[in-house]
């Protein structure tokens, strides 16, 4: 009971940290805006400069919300995959969803070299990239779902996901080989990931996918706890393994697939955040882990975005690089400091 109170207090502190980090994130950039003015703008109060309010509401707030959705969604996806496969190295893209999305985008950017210039001219737009990425993820998802229905062994599904990832990566490599440097450069820039290119309409669509994925995760919490002790034990508790596996795969696909479609492939967060949270909150209960991972992922992504945008500078570093450069040493430090690995 005492531990649960401590865990609840930790989750509340993480929630407050998300709010404070988001406000700090919005205040920083090429144009410095006082935190007091950011708070006033978010509360609908008067702001000293109209340009500040315009920047906050049309650029920085959508980007901060995208960072929160991206970080929390990938973190929850990583937790789901690590629990389903009972593998601490599993992440949100272990099913090959990111590779499928990358193949869809590669066909748009580098399709001219294979299918002709008219193909790329028709498809090359922001929404076409989102649709192509989503279709690529869906194709891989349907293949994995078919495999999950036919196979009894969960680890076999993991292997199939990795094989699909290798297959799609090979096709992308072939496309890249025949593509000119300009098209290859466009694809490489997409692979860096981006949080700041989304309109309010796109943020709304991404939010809907996030909500459905989180609701499916919340509905699976009891079954996730039973899976920690193995599938045989879960079956003895009356858990429908195939149905539960299907729900977890769908939740992960909605979260990781939609995030990749709108923000690009962002590494490290889904793999590392669940482990970071387990070091801070040593609980195996997903009732505690899920909200903690949601808030932890949001905080990490907001902090990485702050570093990536180089406050006070017009330049911005690739968010995909920052998540690994900043996050990996933190995880190593925590594991060495704790001297044990919680899973």
C-alpha positions in Angstrom: 0.0 0.0 0.0 2.9 2.4 0.9 4.7 1.5 -2.3 1.5 2.2 -4.4 1.2 5.7 -2.8 4.9 6.4 -3.7 4.2 5.2 -7.2 1.1 7.4 -7.5 3.1 10.4 -6.2 5.8 9.7 -8.8 3.2 9.6 -11.6 1.7 13.0 -10.4 5.2 14.5 -10.4 5.9 13.2 -13.9 2.6 14.7 -15.1 3.6 18.1 -13.6 7.0 17.7 -15.2 5.4 17.3 -18.6 3.5 20.5 -18.2 6.5 22.5 -17.1 8.8 21.0 -19.8 6.2 21.8 -22.5 6.0 25.4 -21.4 9.8 25.6 -21.3 9.9 24.0 -24.8 7.5 26.5 -26.2 9.4 29.5 -24.8 12.7 28.5 -26.5 13.6 28.8 -30.2 15.1 31.3 -32.6 12.9 33.9 -31.0 13.1 33.9 -27.2 9.7 34.4 -25.6 9.4 34.9 -21.8 7.8 32.0 -20.0 5.2 34.3 -18.4 4.1 35.4 -21.9 3.9 31.7 -23.0 1.6 31.0 -20.0 -0.6 34.0 -20.7 -1.0 33.0 -24.4 -1.9 29.4 -23.5 -4.5 30.7 -21.0 -6.0 33.0 -23.5 -4.8 36.2 -21.8 -3.2 39.3 -23.4 0.3 38.9 -24.7 2.8 41.8 -25.0 3.5 41.2 -28.7 1.0 39.8 -31.2 3.9 38.1 -33.1 4.7 36.1 -30.0 1.2 34.9 -29.8 1.2 34.0 -33.5 4.4 32.0 -33.1 3.2 30.2 -30.0 -0.2 29.2 -31.3 0.7 28.4 -34.9 4.2 26.9 -34.7 5.4 26.1 -31.2 2.3 24.7 -29.6 1.6 22.2 -32.4 5.2 21.1 -32.3 5.1 20.7 -28.5 1.9 18.6 -28.7 3.5 16.5 -31.5 6.5 15.9 -29.3 4.2 14.8 -26.4 2.2 12.5 -28.7 5.4 11.1 -30.3 7.3 10.5 -27.1 4.4 9.0 -25.2 3.1 6.9 -28.1 6.5 5.3 -28.9 7.2 4.7 -25.2 3.9 2.9 -24.8 4.6 0.9 -28.0 8.0 -0.2 -26.6 6.4 -1.2 -23.3 3.8 -3.3 -25.1 6.4 -5.1 -27.3 8.7 -5.8 -24.4 5.9 -7.3 -22.4 4.4 -9.3 -25.3 7.8 -10.8 -26.3 9.3 -10.8 -22.8 12.3 -9.3 -24.5 14.0 -6.1 -23.0 15.5 -5.3 -26.5 12.1 -5.2 -28.2 10.9 -1.8 -29.4 7.9 -0.3 -31.2 9.4 -1.0 -34.6 10.3 -4.6 -34.0 7.3 -5.8 -36.1 8.8 -4.1 -39.2 6.3 -1.2 -39.1 9.0 1.5 -39.5 10.6 -0.4 -42.4 7.3 -0.7 -44.1 6.7 3.1 -43.7 10.2 3.8 -45.0 9.5 1.6 -48.1 6.4 3.6 -48.8 8.2 6.9 -48.5 11.1 5.6 -50.5 8.8 4.7 -53.4 7.5 8.3 -53.4 10.9 10.0 -53.2 12.9 7.6 -55.3 10.1 6.1 -57.5 11.1 8.3 -60.4 14.2 6.4 -61.0 12.3 3.1 -61.3 8.7 4.1 -62.4 9.4 7.3 -64.2 9.3 11.0 -63.3 5.6 11.4 -63.8 5.0 8.9 -60.9 7.0 11.0 -58.4 5.5 14.3 -59.7 2.0 13.0 -59.0 2.7 11.7 -55.5 5.3 14.2 -54.1 3.3 16.2 -51.5 3.1 16.2 -47.7 -0.2 14.2 -47.6 1.1 11.7 -50.2 4.1 11.0 -47.9 1.8 10.4 -45.0 -0.4 8.1 -47.1 2.5 6.2 -48.5 4.1 5.8 -45.1 0.8 4.6 -43.6 0.2 2.1 -46.5 3.7 0.7 -46.1 3.1 0.2 -42.4 -0.4 -1.3 -43.0 1.0 -3.9 -45.5 3.5 -5.1 -43.0 0.9 -5.0 -40.2 -1.6 -7.2 -42.1 1.2 -9.7 -42.9 2.2 -9.8 -39.2 -1.5 -10.2 -38.1 -2.0 -13.1 -40.6 1.1 -14.7 -39.1 -0.2 -14.1 -35.5 -3.4 -15.9 -36.4 -1.7 -19.0 -37.8 1.2 -19.2 -35.3 1.0 -20.3 -31.7 4.5 -19.2 -30.8 4.9 -15.5 -30.0 8.6 -15.5 -30.7 8.0 -16.8 -34.2 6.0 -13.6 -34.8 9.0 -11.5 -33.6 11.2 -13.3 -36.1 8.7 -12.8 -38.9 8.6 -9.1 -38.0 12.4 -8.9 -38.2 12.4 -10.7 -41.6 9.8 -8.2 -43.0 12.1 -5.4 -41.7 15.1 -6.9 -43.5 13.1 -7.5 -46.7 11.7 -3.9 -46.9 15.2 -2.5 -46.0 16.7 -4.4 -48.9 14.1 -3.0 -51.4 14.8 0.5 -50.1 18.5 -0.1 -50.7 17.9 -1.2 -54.3 15.8 1.9 -54.9 18.5 4.1 -53.3 21.2 2.5 -55.6 19.3 3.5 -58.8 18.3 7.0 -57.5 20.0 10.3 -58.2 21.6 12.2 -55.3 18.8 14.8 -55.0 16.1 12.1 -54.5 18.3 10.2 -52.1 18.9 13.3 -50.1 15.1 14.0 -49.8 14.6 10.5 -48.4 17.6 10.9 -46.0 16.1 14.1 -44.6 12.8 12.4 -44.0 14.6 9.6 -42.1 16.0 12.2 -39.7 12.5 12.7 -38.3 10.7 16.0 -37.7 8.3 17.4 -35.1 7.7 20.9 -36.4 6.1 20.4 -39.9 2.6 19.5 -38.7 -0.5 21.7 -39.1 -3.3 21.7 -36.6 -5.3 19.4 -38.9 -2.5 16.9 -39.0 -2.0 17.1 -35.2 -5.7 16.4 -34.7 -5.5 13.3 -37.0 -2.4 12.1 -35.2 -4.1 12.7 -31.8 -7.1 10.5 -32.8 -4.7 7.6 -33.6 -2.9 8.1 -30.3 -6.2 8.1 -28.3 -7.4 4.9 -29.9 -4.0 3.2 -29.3 -3.8 4.3 -25.6 -7.4 3.2 -25.0 -6.6 -0.3 -26.4 -3.5 -0.3 -24.2 -5.5 0.6 -21.1 -8.0 -2.2 -21.9 -5.2 -4.7 -22.1 -3.5 -3.8 -18.8 -4.9 -6.9 -16.9 -3.7 -9.2 -19.7 -0.3 -7.5 -19.9 0.2 -8.2 -16.2 -0.6 -11.9 -16.7 1.8 -12.2 -19.7 4.7 -11.2 -17.4 4.6 -14.7 -15.9 4.4 -16.5 -19.2 1.7 -17.5 -21.7 0.9 -20.8 -19.9 0.2 -18.9 -16.7 -1.9 -16.4 -18.7 -3.9 -19.2 -20.2 -4.5 -20.6 -16.8 -6.0 -17.3 -15.7 -8.5 -17.5 -18.6 -6.6 -15.0 -20.9 -7.3 -15.5 -24.6 -3.7 -15.4 -25.9 -4.5 -14.9 -29.6 -7.1 -12.2 -29.0 -4.8 -10.4 -26.5 -1.8 -10.7 -28.9 -4.0 -9.2 -31.7 -5.1 -6.3 -29.5 -1.5 -5.5 -28.5 -0.2 -5.6 -32.1 -3.1 -3.4 -33.2 -2.4 -0.8 -30.4 1.3 -0.8 -31.2 0.7 -0.4 -34.9 -1.7 2.5 -34.5 0.7 4.3 -32.2 4.0 3.6 -34.0 2.6 3.5 -37.5 0.8 6.9 -37.2 3.8 8.6 -35.5 6.2 7.3 -38.2 3.8 8.5 -40.9 3.5 12.1 -39.5 6.9 12.6 -37.8 9.2 10.1 -39.5 11.1 7.2 -37.9 12.3 8.3 -34.5 14.7 5.9 -32.8 15.6 5.0 -29.2 12.6 6.5 -27.3 10.4 3.4 -27.5 13.2 1.1 -26.5 14.7 3.2 -23.7 11.8 4.9 -21.9 10.2 1.8 -20.4 13.6 0.9 -18.9 14.2 4.4 -17.6 10.8 4.3 -15.9 11.4 0.9 -14.4 14.6 2.3 -12.8 12.6 5.2 -11.3 9.5 3.3 -10.5 10.5 -0.4 -9.8 7.0 -1.8 -10.4 5.9 -4.6 -12.7 2.2 -3.6 -12.5 1.1 -2.0 -15.8 -1.5 0.0 -14.0 1.5 2.0 -12.7 3.8 1.5 -15.7 1.5 2.7 -18.5 0.8 6.2 -17.2 4.4 6.6 -16.0 5.7 5.6 -19.4 3.3 8.0 -21.2 4.6 10.9 -19.2 8.2 9.8 -19.2 8.2 9.5 -23.0 6.6 12.9 -23.4 9.3 14.5 -21.1 12.2 12.9 -22.9 10.9 13.9 -26.4 10.3 17.5 -25.2 13.8 17.7 -23.8 15.3 16.3 -26.9 13.4 18.8 -29.0 14.7 21.6 -26.8 18.3 20.5 -27.5 17.6 19.8 -31.2 16.3 23.3 -31.9 19.5 25.0 -30.5 17.7 27.8 -28.5 18.7 31.2 -29.8 19.8 29.8 -33.2 18.0 29.5 -36.5 19.4 26.0 -37.0 17.8 22.8 -35.9 19.5 19.4 -35.5 17.8 16.1 -36.6 15.6 15.0 -33.7 16.4 11.3 -34.6 20.0 11.9 -33.8 19.4 13.8 -30.6 17.1 11.2 -29.0 19.9 8.6 -29.2 22.8 11.0 -28.4 21.1 12.3 -25.3 19.1 9.3 -24.2 21.6 6.5 -24.5 24.2 7.9 -22.0 21.3 8.5 -19.6 20.2 4.9 -19.7 23.8 3.6 -19.4 24.3 5.9 -16.4 21.1 4.8 -14.7 21.8 1.1 -15.2 25.4 1.4 -13.9 24.2 3.4 -10.9 21.4 1.0 -10.0 23.7 -2.1 -10.7 20.7 -4.1 -11.7 18.2 -4.5 -14.5 14.5 -4.4 -13.7 12.2 -6.2 -16.1 
